[in-house]
Amino acid sequence: MGKIAIIGVPLDLGANRRGVEMGPSALRVAGLADRIRKLGDEVVDRGDVDCPLPEECDIGDLRKKYAEDIKDVCEETCEWTIKALKQGYTPVHLGGDHSLAMGSIAGVAKYYREQDKRIGLIWFDAHGDMNTPDSSTSGNVHGMPLAHVLGMGDPELAMIGGFKPKLHHGNMALVGIRDLDEREKGMIAQSGVHVFTMKDIDKHGISHVIDEAIDVATRGTAGVHVSFDIDALDPRDAPGVGTPKKGGLTYREAHLSLEIIADARVLIGMDMVEINPILDTRNSTGELGAELILSALGKRIF
């Protein structure tokens, strides 16, 4: 039996479209905690990290909108994550926009760093999320978390948790990528991270790609943090997202990806982000997000 800590992070400062602050509620309404318990795991729901609304914040530098408040939320998320890990729980973060990953990954990385261990990362997303304030055309921080996890971009965002980078680029795999900004393409190529685009998945199959991603993320590491943006899926399966892009993972490809990760027994933390109930249909995307978390935690068909 495992121990799972649910941590809500209703962050709605990193993007232009409102609504993702209700993502944690959508996942909870889908019965997430009780369904995890049915897997035989002990579950504690820690509630939500305090996240201010845009109306309560100063937008600040337009190249990195709301960066100061996002940093504060991520610092608190980092601390909550470390506390859960020290108590023997695997943290599962419910978003909220993908900016929160700067805090969740900082927390997991810091916990293992104090034991002289590294972590790996598998990042499911339609987008690269590796812009910086200097490269972004929108100034939306939810398009920048990976750059800051790697220690690039804004110095304060890169230093969440008190250190940078959070992990080695050689232990990071991006999966499902199909929509990159032109300047971002060069940054990703220079970063040295492993990228598996939808073309790679179409060509080689999802099981082969995930096996490779796990290999990348487990080389010399304590385990793998999975950060899952629901827009990695095709919008036909996940309509409740702010940045839909056709041609994504199918329902079964997404589940198989997380089932393979569960079978490998390498999961040390997880994010499920960017669910927007305002844009959803009868909470179908919230339900899907909960199902995917269950697959990552070991739910089996048979």
C-alpha positions in Angstrom: 0.0 0.0 0.0 1.3 3.4 -0.9 0.7 6.8 0.7 -0.6 9.6 -1.5 -0.9 13.3 -0.5 -3.2 15.4 -2.7 -2.2 19.0 -2.9 -4.4 21.5 -4.7 -2.8 24.5 -6.4 -5.6 26.6 -8.0 -3.2 28.9 -9.7 -4.7 31.1 -12.4 -2.1 33.7 -13.1 0.1 32.1 -15.7 -2.3 32.3 -18.7 -4.7 34.6 -20.5 -7.9 32.4 -20.1 -9.6 32.2 -16.8 -11.0 29.1 -15.2 -8.1 26.8 -14.4 -8.3 27.8 -10.7 -11.3 25.4 -10.6 -9.3 22.5 -11.9 -8.6 21.1 -8.4 -12.3 21.1 -7.7 -13.1 19.4 -11.0 -10.7 16.5 -10.1 -12.1 16.3 -6.5 -15.7 16.2 -7.8 -14.6 13.2 -9.9 -14.1 11.4 -6.7 -10.3 11.2 -6.9 -9.5 10.6 -3.3 -12.0 7.7 -2.8 -10.9 6.2 -6.1 -7.3 6.2 -5.0 -8.3 4.6 -1.7 -9.9 1.8 -3.7 -6.5 1.0 -5.2 -5.4 0.2 -1.6 -3.5 3.4 -1.0 -3.7 5.7 2.1 -4.8 9.1 1.0 -4.7 12.5 2.6 -6.0 15.7 1.0 -4.0 18.6 2.2 -6.4 21.2 0.7 -5.3 24.0 -1.5 -2.2 26.3 -1.5 -3.4 29.9 -1.2 -3.5 31.4 -4.7 -4.5 35.0 -5.2 -6.8 35.9 -8.1 -5.5 38.2 -10.9 -7.8 41.0 -9.6 -5.8 40.9 -6.3 -2.4 41.2 -7.9 -0.1 43.6 -9.7 0.6 42.3 -13.2 4.1 43.7 -13.0 6.5 43.3 -15.9 4.5 42.4 -19.1 7.3 40.1 -20.2 6.5 37.9 -17.1 3.0 38.7 -16.0 2.2 38.2 -12.3 5.7 36.7 -11.8 6.0 37.9 -8.2 2.8 36.3 -7.1 3.4 33.1 -9.1 6.8 32.8 -7.4 5.2 33.1 -3.9 2.6 30.4 -4.8 5.4 28.1 -6.1 7.5 28.7 -3.0 4.6 27.6 -0.8 3.9 24.6 -3.1 7.6 23.6 -2.8 7.3 23.6 1.0 4.0 21.6 1.0 5.6 19.1 -1.3 8.7 18.7 0.9 6.5 18.2 4.0 4.5 15.5 2.3 7.6 13.6 1.1 9.2 13.8 4.6 6.1 12.2 6.0 6.3 9.4 3.5 3.7 10.5 1.0 3.9 10.7 -2.8 2.6 14.2 -3.7 0.0 14.6 -6.4 -0.6 18.2 -7.4 -3.9 19.3 -8.8 -3.8 22.4 -11.0 -4.2 25.2 -11.8 -2.0 26.3 -14.7 1.4 24.7 -15.5 3.3 27.5 -13.7 2.8 25.5 -10.5 5.3 22.9 -11.7 8.1 25.3 -10.8 7.1 24.8 -7.2 6.2 21.1 -7.3 9.4 20.1 -9.1 11.4 22.3 -6.8 10.0 20.5 -3.8 10.6 17.0 -5.1 14.1 18.0 -6.3 15.0 19.7 -3.0 13.9 16.7 -0.9 16.1 14.3 -2.9 18.9 16.8 -3.2 19.2 16.8 0.5 19.9 13.1 0.2 22.5 13.7 -2.6 20.1 12.3 -5.2 18.9 13.6 -8.5 15.4 13.3 -10.0 14.1 12.7 -13.5 11.2 14.4 -15.2 8.6 13.3 -17.8 6.7 16.3 -19.1 3.5 15.6 -21.1 2.4 18.6 -23.1 1.3 19.9 -26.5 3.7 22.8 -25.9 7.4 23.1 -25.0 6.9 25.5 -22.1 10.5 26.6 -22.4 10.1 30.3 -23.2 11.7 32.9 -21.1 10.6 36.5 -20.4 12.9 37.6 -23.2 11.6 35.1 -25.8 7.9 35.0 -25.0 5.5 36.9 -27.2 2.7 36.8 -24.6 4.4 37.2 -21.3 2.4 34.3 -19.9 4.4 32.4 -17.3 2.6 29.1 -17.9 4.7 28.9 -21.2 7.9 29.3 -19.2 8.1 26.7 -16.4 10.5 24.3 -18.0 13.0 27.0 -18.8 13.0 28.0 -15.1 13.3 24.4 -13.9 16.5 24.2 -15.9 17.8 27.4 -14.4 17.2 29.8 -17.3 15.1 32.9 -17.6 14.0 35.1 -14.7 16.5 34.7 -11.8 13.9 34.7 -9.1 11.7 32.1 -10.8 14.7 30.0 -11.6 15.7 30.1 -7.8 12.4 28.8 -6.4 13.4 26.4 -3.6 16.7 28.2 -3.2 18.7 26.5 -5.9 19.0 25.9 -9.7 18.8 24.0 -11.9 16.3 21.6 -10.4 17.5 18.6 -12.5 19.9 17.7 -15.2 18.7 18.3 -18.7 19.8 14.7 -19.6 17.1 13.4 -17.2 14.2 15.3 -18.7 11.8 14.0 -21.4 9.1 16.0 -23.2 6.3 13.8 -24.6 3.5 14.7 -27.0 5.0 18.0 -28.3 3.2 19.4 -31.3 3.1 23.2 -31.0 6.3 25.2 -30.5 7.2 28.9 -30.9 10.0 29.6 -33.4 12.4 31.0 -30.8 11.4 28.2 -28.4 12.5 25.5 -30.9 16.1 26.8 -30.8 16.1 27.0 -27.0 14.9 23.4 -26.7 17.5 22.2 -29.1 20.2 24.0 -27.2 19.0 22.8 -23.8 19.8 19.1 -24.5 16.5 17.8 -23.2 15.0 14.8 -24.9 11.9 15.6 -27.0 9.4 13.1 -28.3 7.0 14.8 -30.6 3.7 13.5 -31.9 5.6 12.5 -35.1 7.8 10.3 -33.0 4.8 8.7 -31.3 3.1 8.1 -34.7 6.2 6.6 -36.1 7.4 4.4 -33.2 4.3 3.9 -31.1 3.6 5.3 -27.6 4.9 2.2 -25.7 8.4 2.6 -27.3 8.4 6.3 -26.7 7.5 6.0 -23.0 10.0 3.2 -22.5 12.7 5.6 -23.9 11.4 8.5 -21.7 11.6 6.3 -18.6 15.1 5.3 -19.5 16.1 9.0 -19.9 14.5 10.0 -16.6 15.8 7.2 -14.5 19.5 7.3 -15.4 21.2 7.8 -12.1 18.1 9.3 -10.5 15.9 8.5 -7.4 12.8 8.3 -9.6 10.6 10.3 -11.9 8.3 13.2 -11.4 5.5 13.3 -14.0 4.1 16.7 -15.0 1.0 16.2 -17.1 -0.7 19.0 -19.0 -4.1 17.7 -20.0 -3.7 19.5 -23.4 -1.2 16.7 -24.3 -4.4 14.9 -25.3 -6.4 15.5 -28.4 -9.1 18.1 -27.7 -11.7 15.5 -28.8 -10.9 13.6 -25.6 -10.0 16.6 -23.4 -12.1 19.6 -24.5 -11.7 21.5 -21.2 -8.4 23.2 -21.9 -7.4 26.8 -22.7 -4.9 26.0 -25.4 -6.3 23.1 -27.5 -4.3 21.8 -30.4 -5.5 19.1 -32.7 -3.5 15.9 -33.2 -2.7 15.0 -29.6 -2.5 11.8 -27.6 -5.5 9.6 -27.8 -7.4 8.4 -24.7 -5.7 5.1 -24.7 -2.2 6.4 -25.6 -2.4 8.7 -22.5 -3.5 5.9 -20.2 -1.0 3.4 -21.6 1.8 6.0 -21.0 0.9 6.3 -17.3 0.3 2.6 -16.9 3.8 1.9 -18.2 5.2 4.4 -15.8 3.2 2.8 -12.9 4.5 -0.7 -13.9 8.1 0.6 -13.8 7.5 1.7 -10.1 9.5 4.9 -10.6 6.9 7.6 -9.7 8.0 10.0 -7.0 5.6 12.9 -7.7 2.9 14.1 -10.1 1.1 17.2 -11.5 -2.2 17.2 -13.3 -2.7 20.7 -14.7 -4.6 23.0 -17.1 -8.1 21.5 -16.6 -10.5 24.4 -17.3 -14.1 23.5 -16.2 -15.5 26.6 -17.9 -14.5 25.2 -21.3 -15.4 21.6 -20.4 -18.4 19.5 -21.2 -20.1 17.9 -18.1 -16.7 17.7 -16.3 -15.4 15.1 -18.9 -11.9 16.5 -18.8 -11.9 16.6 -15.0 -13.0 13.0 -15.0 -10.3 12.1 -17.5 -7.7 13.8 -15.4 -8.7 11.7 -12.4 -8.6 8.5 -14.4 -5.1 9.4 -15.7 -3.9 9.9 -12.1 -5.3 6.5 -11.1 -3.4 4.9 -14.0 -0.2 6.6 -12.9 -0.8 5.2 -9.4 -1.2 1.7 -10.6 -4.9 1.1 -11.5 -5.0 -1.9 -13.8 -7.5 -3.1 -16.4 -7.1 -6.7 -15.1 
